[in-house]
Amino acid sequence: MLQSKLFTKTRKEAPKDEVSKNAELLIRGGFVSKEMAGAYNLLPLGLRVFNKIVGIIRKEMNAIGGQEVFMNSLQRPELWKKHFNESRWDEDVWFKTNFSDGGETGLAFTHEEPISNMMEQFVSSYKDLPFAVYQFQTKFRNEKRATSGVLRTREFVMKDMYSFSKSEEEHNKFYEEAKEAYKKIFNIVGIGEQTYLTKASGGSFSKFSHEFQTVTPAGEDTIFITDEEKREAINKEIGSPEDGREERAVEVGNIFTLGSRFSEPNLNFKDEKGEQGVVFMGSYGIGPARLMGTIVEVLSDEKGIIWPQSVSPFRAHLLLAIEDESAKEMADDLYEKLVSENIEVLYDDRDLRAGEKFADADLIGITSQVIVGKRAVESKLYELKERLSGEVRNLSFDDLVSELRK
C-alpha cells in the first residue's frame, strides 16, 4: 500500500475524552475511529491487525477440532425464558428492540442458549459426540463502564466456542486442549510472558472457571500471581494477598465448564446401552479487538505502538527519507520488488520531511522499517531498522528479502 493513498491520517493528539492508552494510540495511528462511547470503527490499518488476530485464533481453534459457524445476533425471548424463567431475558445487559409487525427481540450478548437449542437438531446418539463449534460473532452488551477504549465496548466481535461431550471426563480432555490452544495464541501474538492462567469464579455457570489475564496497569481486574514460572494466578474474587503477588490485569480470554445447565432438558442423547444421557457442555471465549487493545497497552513506548510481527499490519514500513531523485527511484524500485516477492509493505511516499515520516512510523509501529536515504543511495544497501530494539542493519536486496521473510 502507498501511504499517500491511505485515506486515514495520523494525529498528534487523541480526542480529549479518551483516557485509555490503547484508544489514544490506535486513534492517533489511524487504526480506529470513535463512533461513540464503547463503539469504534476499524479503519484499514486496524482491520489488517484485527484480521491477523482472527486468523491466528481460527488456526488454533481448527487445530483442536473446532468447526466454524456463524449464528444470528437477533434473539427470540421465548428461547431465553425457557431455560431461566425469564431471569436471563430480564438482565440489563441486553439491547432490545421491537419488530415493525409486533414482538420483541434482543441483540445477543452471548450464545449459550441459542447454540444448545440449535444442536437439538443434530445430536441424538452417543455417536454424534463429542464435537466443538465456534464463531466470530458481533455481540452487544449494555456496558455501564465503556471507558477503557477497545478493551471494554458495547459492540464487539467475540470468538465464542462451545464444546459438546458425552461425559464430564470427555469434556475435561477437550477443556485441557482448549487451555493449551489459548496459551499458544497469546504466545504467538506477543503477550504470553505477561499473561497468566487465572483461576476464577465460575459465576452462575460452575464453581470455578479459568481466565487468561494479562498484567497491565490498564486492567480492571486484580489477580495474585501464584506461580511465576508456570504463569498461574488466582483472581481476587476468590483469592487473597496470601496467595501471591498482587497485579492489575485485563482478561483476554476465558474458559468455562457449563455442564448440563444449557443442555437440560432437551439436548440429550442415547448412550451405548440405549439409556438417555444429557450433553455436557463447555464455553471458550476470546475478543479479537480486546486482544488488539491489550497488545497496544503492553507493547508500546513513548513514541507509539510496537506490533509483534505476527499481527503487524504490514511486514515492513518503507520510508523514503530524502528529497532526491536517485533515492526516489531506488525506493520505488524496492517497493515494486518487495510486492513481487509477496512481502506486505506500506510505502511512505508522501512529500513530507524525514522527521515527520520517522515519527509517524514509530507511532504506527510496524515491526520493521526499511529506510532509503543518502546512505542507501551511496552504498546501494538498504537500512533495516527494527521498531522494538532499534537495531539497524545495512543489507543487500537479497539479504533484506531473506530477513523480511523470517
C-alpha positions in Angstrom: 0.0 0.0 0.0 1.2 3.5 -0.8 0.8 5.7 2.3 -0.1 8.7 0.1 -3.2 6.8 -1.0 -4.2 5.8 2.6 -7.3 8.0 3.4 -6.5 7.9 7.1 -4.1 10.3 8.7 -2.0 10.2 11.9 -2.8 12.6 14.6 -0.6 14.4 17.1 -3.3 14.1 19.8 -6.2 11.8 20.6 -9.7 13.1 21.4 -9.9 14.8 24.8 -12.5 12.4 26.1 -10.2 9.4 25.6 -8.4 8.3 28.8 -7.1 4.9 27.8 -3.7 4.4 26.2 -4.9 1.8 23.7 -7.6 4.1 22.3 -5.3 7.1 22.2 -2.6 5.3 20.2 -5.0 3.4 18.0 -6.8 6.7 17.1 -3.6 8.7 16.6 -2.1 6.0 14.5 -5.2 5.8 12.2 -6.2 2.3 13.3 -9.7 3.1 14.6 -12.1 6.0 14.9 -14.5 6.5 17.7 -18.2 6.4 16.9 -19.4 6.9 20.4 -18.5 5.7 23.9 -18.0 1.9 23.7 -18.1 1.8 19.9 -15.2 2.1 17.5 -14.8 1.7 13.7 -11.9 -0.4 12.4 -10.0 1.6 9.7 -7.8 -0.1 7.1 -4.7 -0.5 9.3 -6.8 -1.6 12.3 -8.7 -4.1 10.2 -5.5 -5.6 9.0 -4.3 -6.2 12.6 -7.8 -7.4 13.6 -7.9 -9.9 10.7 -4.5 -11.3 11.6 -5.5 -11.9 15.2 -8.7 -13.6 13.9 -6.6 -15.8 11.6 -4.3 -16.8 14.5 -7.3 -17.7 16.7 -9.0 -19.6 13.8 -6.0 -21.7 13.1 -5.7 -22.8 16.7 -9.4 -23.5 17.1 -9.3 -25.6 13.9 -6.2 -27.4 15.2 -8.2 -28.8 18.2 -11.1 -29.8 16.1 -13.3 -26.7 16.2 -15.9 -26.3 13.4 -16.7 -22.7 12.4 -20.3 -21.5 12.2 -21.9 -18.0 12.1 -25.1 -17.5 14.1 -27.8 -14.8 14.3 -27.5 -11.8 16.5 -31.3 -11.4 16.7 -32.6 -13.4 19.6 -36.2 -14.6 20.5 -37.2 -14.0 24.1 -39.1 -17.3 24.5 -35.8 -19.3 24.0 -34.1 -17.5 26.8 -37.2 -17.6 29.1 -37.5 -21.3 28.6 -34.2 -22.0 30.3 -34.2 -19.5 33.1 -37.8 -18.4 33.8 -37.1 -15.0 32.3 -34.2 -14.1 34.5 -31.6 -14.2 31.7 -34.0 -12.3 29.4 -34.6 -9.6 32.1 -30.9 -8.9 32.6 -30.0 -5.2 32.0 -27.1 -6.2 29.7 -29.5 -6.5 26.7 -30.1 -4.1 23.9 -33.7 -4.8 22.9 -36.0 -3.7 20.1 -39.3 -4.4 18.6 -40.2 -5.8 15.1 -42.4 -3.5 13.0 -45.2 -6.0 13.0 -45.0 -6.5 16.7 -43.0 -8.7 19.0 -39.7 -8.1 21.0 -36.2 -9.2 20.0 -32.8 -8.8 21.6 -29.3 -8.4 20.2 -27.2 -11.3 21.5 -24.6 -10.7 24.2 -23.7 -14.4 24.3 -24.9 -17.6 22.6 -25.2 -20.5 25.1 -29.0 -20.7 24.8 -29.2 -20.4 21.0 -26.4 -22.9 20.3 -27.7 -25.5 22.7 -31.1 -25.1 21.2 -29.8 -25.4 17.6 -27.8 -28.6 18.5 -31.0 -30.4 19.4 -31.4 -30.9 15.7 -28.1 -32.7 15.3 -27.5 -34.7 18.5 -29.4 -37.9 19.3 -26.8 -40.6 19.7 -23.5 -41.1 21.5 -22.1 -41.5 18.0 -22.8 -37.8 17.4 -20.4 -36.7 20.2 -18.0 -35.2 21.0 -17.5 -32.1 18.9 -17.0 -28.3 19.2 -18.2 -25.4 17.2 -17.1 -21.7 17.3 -17.9 -18.4 15.6 -16.6 -14.9 15.3 -19.8 -13.0 16.0 -20.8 -9.5 16.9 -22.0 -9.2 20.4 -23.9 -6.3 22.0 -23.6 -5.6 25.8 -25.0 -2.6 27.5 -21.9 -1.9 29.5 -22.1 0.7 32.2 -18.3 1.3 32.1 -17.3 1.9 28.5 -14.2 3.9 29.3 -11.3 1.6 28.5 -11.0 2.1 24.8 -11.3 -1.1 22.8 -10.9 -3.2 26.0 -14.5 -2.8 27.0 -17.0 -1.8 24.4 -20.8 -2.1 23.8 -20.5 -3.7 20.4 -17.6 -6.1 19.7 -16.7 -9.3 17.9 -16.3 -12.3 20.1 -14.8 -15.7 19.3 -17.0 -18.0 21.3 -16.5 -21.7 21.1 -18.9 -24.4 22.6 -18.0 -28.0 23.2 -20.4 -30.9 23.4 -19.4 -34.1 25.2 -20.9 -37.3 26.4 -19.4 -37.0 29.9 -17.5 -34.7 32.2 -14.4 -36.9 31.7 -14.7 -36.4 27.9 -15.3 -32.7 28.4 -12.2 -32.3 30.7 -10.0 -33.7 28.0 -11.1 -31.1 25.5 -11.0 -28.4 28.2 -7.3 -29.0 28.6 -6.7 -28.9 24.9 -8.5 -25.6 24.7 -6.4 -24.3 27.6 -3.2 -25.1 25.7 -4.5 -23.6 22.5 -5.2 -20.4 24.3 -1.7 -20.3 25.8 -0.3 -20.8 22.2 -2.4 -17.9 20.9 -1.2 -15.5 23.5 2.4 -16.5 22.9 2.0 -16.0 19.1 0.6 -12.5 19.5 3.4 -11.5 21.7 1.9 -11.2 25.2 2.5 -14.8 26.5 5.0 -13.6 29.1 2.6 -11.2 30.6 -0.4 -13.5 30.5 -1.4 -15.8 33.4 -3.8 -18.7 33.6 -6.0 -17.5 36.4 -8.4 -19.5 38.5 -11.6 -17.5 38.9 -15.2 -17.9 40.0 -17.5 -19.8 37.6 -20.3 -17.3 38.3 -23.7 -18.8 37.7 -22.2 -21.5 35.4 -19.9 -23.5 37.6 -17.9 -23.5 40.8 -14.7 -22.4 39.1 -13.5 -21.2 35.6 -10.2 -20.1 34.1 -9.4 -16.7 32.8 -6.3 -15.6 30.9 -5.2 -12.4 32.5 -2.6 -10.1 31.0 -0.8 -7.9 33.5 -1.1 -4.2 32.7 -2.0 -1.0 34.7 -4.9 -0.6 32.3 -6.6 -3.8 33.7 -9.8 -3.7 35.6 -9.1 -6.9 37.5 -6.9 -7.7 40.4 -5.0 -11.0 40.4 -2.5 -12.7 42.7 0.4 -14.4 41.0 0.7 -17.9 42.5 3.4 -19.4 40.2 5.6 -17.1 38.1 7.3 -20.0 36.2 4.1 -21.7 35.2 2.3 -18.3 34.6 -0.5 -19.1 37.0 -2.6 -16.8 39.2 -5.8 -16.5 41.1 -8.5 -13.8 40.7 -9.1 -11.5 43.7 -12.7 -12.6 43.7 -11.7 -16.0 45.1 -8.2 -15.2 46.4 -6.3 -13.0 48.8 -2.9 -11.4 49.2 -1.6 -14.5 51.0 -1.9 -16.3 47.6 0.8 -14.3 45.9 2.0 -11.0 44.3 -0.8 -8.6 43.5 -1.1 -7.2 40.0 -3.6 -5.3 37.9 -4.7 -7.2 34.7 -7.1 -7.3 31.8 -8.9 -10.5 31.0 -8.1 -11.5 27.4 -9.8 -14.9 27.4 -11.9 -17.3 29.5 -12.9 -20.9 29.5 -16.0 -22.3 31.4 -17.3 -25.7 32.3 -21.0 -25.3 31.6 -22.0 -28.9 32.5 -25.7 -29.6 31.7 -27.1 -26.2 32.6 -27.9 -25.2 29.0 -28.5 -28.7 27.7 -31.2 -29.8 30.1 -33.9 -30.9 29.4 -33.8 -31.2 25.6 -30.2 -31.6 24.4 -29.7 -35.3 25.2 -28.5 -38.5 23.6 -28.9 -42.3 23.8 -25.7 -44.0 25.1 -24.3 -47.4 24.1 -26.9 -49.1 26.3 -29.8 -47.2 24.9 -30.1 -45.1 28.0 -30.6 -41.4 27.9 -27.8 -39.0 28.8 -27.6 -35.2 28.9 -24.9 -33.5 26.8 -22.1 -32.0 28.9 -21.0 -28.5 27.6 -18.1 -26.0 27.8 -17.6 -22.4 26.7 -14.4 -20.7 25.5 -14.2 -17.0 24.6 -11.6 -14.5 23.2 -12.3 -11.0 21.9 -10.0 -10.1 19.0 -10.4 -6.3 19.4 -9.8 -6.5 23.1 -6.7 -8.6 22.4 -5.6 -5.9 19.9 -6.0 -3.2 22.6 -4.2 -5.3 25.2 -1.2 -5.7 22.8 -1.1 -1.9 22.5 -1.3 -1.4 26.3 1.6 -3.9 26.9 3.8 -3.4 23.8 4.2 0.4 23.3 6.6 3.1 24.3 6.7 6.9 24.4 6.9 7.0 20.6 3.9 4.8 19.8 2.8 1.2 19.2 5.2 -1.7 18.8 3.4 -4.5 16.9 4.7 -8.1 17.1 5.4 -9.4 13.6 2.6 -11.9 13.8 -0.1 -9.1 13.9 1.7 -6.2 12.4 -0.5 -4.5 9.7 2.4 -4.8 7.3 5.7 -6.7 7.5 7.7 -3.6 6.6 7.3 0.2 6.5 9.3 1.6 3.6 10.5 5.2 4.2 11.8 7.5 1.6 14.0 9.7 3.8 15.4 12.4 1.4 14.2 14.5 -1.4 16.5 13.1 -4.1 15.5 11.7 -7.5 18.0 8.8 -7.2 16.7 7.9 -3.8 13.1 8.0 -5.0 13.9 5.7 -8.0 15.6 3.3 -5.6 12.7 3.3 -3.1 10.1 3.0 -5.9 12.1 0.0 -7.4 12.4 -1.6 -3.9 8.7 -1.2 -3.3 7.8 -3.0 -6.6 10.3 -5.8 -5.9 9.0 -6.4 -2.3 5.4 -6.5 -3.6 6.5 -9.0 -6.3 8.1 -11.1 -3.5 4.7 -11.1 -1.7 6.1 -9.1 1.2 3.5 -6.9 2.8 4.8 -3.3 2.7 3.5 0.1 3.5 5.5 2.7 1.4 5.6 6.2 2.8 5.9 8.0 -0.5 4.4 11.2 0.9 6.0 14.6 0.3 7.0 15.2 4.0 10.1 15.9 5.9 12.0 12.8 7.1 11.4 13.6 10.7 7.7 13.6 10.2 7.9 10.2 8.4 10.0 8.7 11.2 7.6 10.0 13.9 4.6 8.5 12.1 6.4 5.2 11.5 7.2 4.9 15.2 3.6 5.8 16.1 2.1 3.2 13.7 4.6 0.6 15.0 5.1 -1.7 12.0 7.6 -4.3 13.1 10.4 -3.4 10.6 11.3 -0.1 8.9 13.2 0.0 5.7 14.9 3.4 5.1 16.1 4.7 1.8 18.2 7.8 2.3 21.6 9.3 1.4 23.5 6.3 2.8 21.4 3.8 0.8 22.0 5.7 -2.4 25.7 5.8 -1.9 26.2 2.2 -0.7 23.4 0.5 -2.6 22.5 -1.1 0.7 19.1 -0.8 2.4 18.8 0.3 6.0 16.6 -2.1 8.1 15.5 -0.9 11.5 13.6 -2.9 14.0 10.9 -1.0 15.8 11.2 -2.9 19.1 15.0 -3.0 19.6 16.1 0.0 17.4 18.7 -2.2 15.8 19.9 -1.0 12.4 21.5 -3.2 9.7 22.6 -2.3 6.2 21.6 -5.1 3.8 21.7 -6.0 0.2 18.3 -6.7 -1.5 18.6 -10.4 -1.3 19.6 -10.2 2.4 16.7 -7.8 3.1 14.2 -10.1 1.5 15.6 -13.0 3.5 15.2 -11.1 6.7 11.7 -9.9 5.9 10.6 -13.4 5.1 11.7 -14.8 8.5 
